[in-house]
Amino acid sequence: MLKAIVIYNSRGGNTKEVAMKIAEGLEAEHKNHKNIPDLENYDLLVLGSWMIMGMVSFAGARYLRKLRKKKIDGKKVVLFFTSGAPDDIHPMTENKVPKKIKEVMFEKMERIVNKKNQITILPERFYCKGAIRVLKHGEPKEPIGHPTEEELAQAKAFGEMLKEKL
């Protein structure tokens, strides 16, 4: 069995909740992006962040770039994120080939973390709605209630699937 870890960046707690459920299903530890351990002994890295305005959050992009310096060459990587509208069309693709925000987000995360093409990004992906916030640490713009209990159960099932498959 692979030794796995879930690493996440969270602003309002939604991505943390999802990360914890994925880790629970995977029976793996989870760490905030500020407390990343030595990754040499891990085979599988499950990496997550939240997005803002169709972009990986600044802190999320920064920690994904820093991971390249932490001996992750040859590792297997799975990506996840939370977003206020992952199934909407990304505004930067409307006049070209329209793509959903979730597609663009995963592509951006891949480019950041795998710049040297020395890791294996697995096709398994997870995304979940998050709250829409106007201020950095403010209350949600509207009480949309995400992630829901159902979405958290899906995150746990995603972790279980990864454990079984890998």
C-alpha positions in Angstrom: 0.0 0.0 0.0 1.2 3.5 -0.8 2.0 5.9 2.0 -0.1 9.0 1.3 -0.6 12.5 2.7 -3.2 15.2 2.0 -1.9 18.8 1.8 -4.2 21.7 1.5 -4.5 25.5 1.5 -7.7 26.8 3.0 -9.0 30.3 3.7 -12.4 29.9 5.2 -12.2 26.3 6.3 -14.1 24.7 3.3 -11.0 23.2 1.7 -9.8 22.0 5.1 -13.0 20.2 5.7 -12.8 18.5 2.3 -9.1 17.6 2.8 -9.9 16.1 6.2 -12.6 13.9 4.7 -10.4 12.8 1.8 -7.6 11.9 4.4 -10.1 10.1 6.5 -11.2 7.9 3.5 -7.6 7.4 2.5 -6.6 6.7 6.1 -3.8 9.2 5.6 -2.6 12.2 7.5 -3.5 15.7 6.4 -1.4 18.9 6.7 -2.0 22.6 6.1 0.3 24.0 3.5 2.2 25.9 6.3 3.2 22.6 8.0 4.4 20.4 5.1 6.6 17.6 6.5 9.5 16.0 4.6 7.8 14.3 1.7 10.6 11.8 0.8 8.8 8.8 2.5 5.4 9.5 0.8 4.4 7.8 -2.4 1.1 9.7 -3.0 0.5 13.4 -2.5 -3.1 14.6 -2.6 -2.9 18.4 -3.1 -5.7 20.9 -2.7 -6.5 24.6 -2.7 -9.3 27.0 -3.1 -9.8 29.2 -6.1 -10.6 32.8 -6.5 -12.0 34.4 -9.7 -11.0 31.4 -11.9 -7.4 31.3 -10.5 -5.6 29.2 -7.9 -5.4 31.3 -4.7 -2.2 33.1 -4.3 -1.2 31.1 -1.2 -2.2 27.9 -3.0 -0.1 28.6 -6.1 2.8 29.6 -3.8 2.7 26.3 -1.8 2.4 24.3 -5.0 5.5 26.0 -6.4 7.4 25.3 -3.1 6.6 21.6 -3.4 8.9 21.3 -6.4 11.8 21.9 -4.0 10.7 19.2 -1.5 11.9 16.1 -3.3 8.7 15.2 -5.0 10.3 13.9 -8.2 8.8 10.5 -9.1 5.8 10.9 -6.7 2.2 10.3 -7.7 -0.1 13.3 -7.3 -3.8 13.7 -7.1 -5.4 17.2 -7.2 -8.6 18.6 -5.6 -10.0 22.1 -5.0 -13.0 24.0 -3.8 -14.7 26.8 -5.7 -17.8 28.9 -5.6 -18.8 27.9 -9.2 -16.7 25.0 -10.6 -19.2 24.0 -13.2 -19.5 27.5 -14.8 -17.7 28.4 -18.0 -14.4 30.1 -17.2 -14.6 33.7 -18.4 -11.2 33.6 -20.1 -12.3 30.8 -22.4 -15.7 32.2 -23.5 -14.5 33.6 -26.8 -12.2 30.6 -27.5 -12.9 27.0 -26.8 -15.2 27.3 -23.7 -14.0 25.3 -20.7 -15.5 24.9 -17.3 -13.8 26.5 -14.4 -12.9 23.0 -13.0 -11.1 22.1 -16.2 -9.0 25.3 -16.2 -8.3 25.0 -12.5 -6.9 21.5 -12.7 -4.8 22.5 -15.8 -3.4 25.4 -13.8 -2.6 23.3 -10.8 -0.9 20.7 -12.9 1.3 23.4 -14.7 2.3 24.8 -11.3 3.2 21.6 -9.5 4.6 19.7 -12.5 6.7 22.4 -14.2 9.6 20.0 -14.7 7.3 17.0 -15.7 9.0 14.8 -13.1 5.9 13.7 -11.2 2.9 11.6 -12.2 -0.3 13.5 -12.0 -3.1 10.9 -11.8 -6.4 11.3 -13.6 -8.4 11.0 -10.4 -9.7 14.4 -9.4 -12.1 15.9 -6.9 -13.7 19.3 -6.7 -16.4 20.7 -4.4 -18.3 23.9 -4.1 -17.1 26.3 -1.5 -18.6 29.5 0.0 -18.4 32.7 -2.0 -16.7 35.3 0.2 -16.3 39.0 -0.5 -13.7 39.8 2.2 -10.6 37.9 3.1 -11.9 36.4 6.3 -15.5 37.6 6.1 -18.7 35.8 6.2 -19.9 34.1 3.0 -21.5 36.4 0.5 -24.6 34.2 0.7 -25.3 31.3 3.0 -24.8 28.6 0.3 -24.0 25.9 2.9 -21.0 24.3 1.1 -19.5 21.9 1.6 -22.7 20.0 2.4 -22.8 16.7 4.3 -23.3 15.0 1.0 -20.3 16.7 -0.5 -18.2 15.8 2.5 -19.4 12.2 2.2 -18.3 12.3 -1.5 -14.9 13.6 -0.4 -14.5 10.7 2.0 -15.6 8.2 -0.7 -13.0 9.8 -3.0 -10.3 9.1 -0.4 -11.6 5.5 0.0 -11.5 5.0 -3.8 -7.9 6.2 -3.9 -7.0 3.9 -1.1 -8.6 0.9 -2.9 -7.3 1.8 -6.3 -3.7 2.7 -5.4 
